[in-house]
Amino acid sequence: VSWRALPLKLVLFSLLLGPRVVGPGPAAMTTDWVSHQVEPGETWYALAWRYGVSAHALQLENGHPNRQQQPAIGAVIRVPPSERWPAAYTLSPPGGGLLRAAAEARTSVWRLALANEVAHPFRPVHSRTLFLPGGSEGAVELPAGVTALELSQSWPTPGQAIGLRGRLASPVAPQFFLDDRAILVFASGDRFVGLTATGAFYAPGLHRLDALNPDGTLWSQPLSFQPGEWTFQQITLTGEAAAIDQASIIAERERLDALWSLLTPEPYWSGPFTLPIENYLELTSEYGARRSYNGGPYRTYHEGVDFSAYGGTPVLAPAAGVVVLAERLYVRGGAVIIDHGLGVYSGYYHLSAVESEVGQQVMPGDVVGGVGTTGLSTGNHLHWDMLIGGTWVDGLAWLEQDLACWLLEGWGAPCGAP
Ligand SMILES: [Zn+2]
């Protein structure tokens, strides 16, 4: 019975019941419609093998008549009941096309073509992964030389740090891109981790995760971002604050940009990150808050997290790292910046006292300064920011997701106490 023959009523009925969302796990035949949230490498063909249905049926059901367009990572798709027993052997992408893959798998080229919905065995299949019936693993199509690939969150929000981790079969990791921006990738033996950041103005909706394979071919899968929830702040600048020196602001930013773009190719941290302040009064401004100055447009957002606190309250290193800046700046006042490795930096500003030195190795909980209201600030508070590859990320989300430990796991290192 083809899924297309199912009466519409039955489809609607199963919709009303609410589809089951199934996660990764061993494949099994299904007699119901199920929902599936797409993970990296789950192309239409891989999903077809996972559920024992045709790729075409999946594409039609999910409004994807274009065969080139893969399902978006994070999207929830509807899967009809199985037509055949799912699960497959994954054959590596055939450099020599179907003929060579068939010879290597000791099967007929016709059987391979039929199983993979290729119209004719002599049609080029490029670097597509091929599948054969049997086996027990979930089918995925990954970039060349990558044997496992995970994203820290399959449906990220703009402004959140995004982690990548996986395993390599070849000594060279592919280059990964989010849209056209390179993702920071660090390899350690046959493991690799990656980190990227979008900023809080990144548009929700469909974006693209690409991998440029060492052989020059491209692996690409859409990645879907969910809308963020942002607060809006109207700020009135008067007197001294309104007469700020734009040239000094730009010069300070350029200097810090140069600092933040330096990459330490290993993590300094060995446990989860903690909050950089214990005794604060209130969280006064979140990351990403849209800001309008003197009634103007909401053209900027808050790049860090503000904690109001009494002057002199200790400011603590949230994780191990190396201090790369410790001085008084024009905009940020008393400032400390810590390099945590893998392109991750954290900063502490408006400090009344800077209690650390450039080059100093800090451990989590070490006092690096005291809360103050130096620089362009209107009251005692700590402005804490976190950057990845020079782009601000939501530090509270970084803590909540425990990306630090997730990345260490991908790196093959234990995640100890903070
Ligand atoms: Zn702030």
Residues whose N, C-alpha, C, O or C-beta is under 5 A from the ligand:
A	BS01	ZN	V305 D306 H383
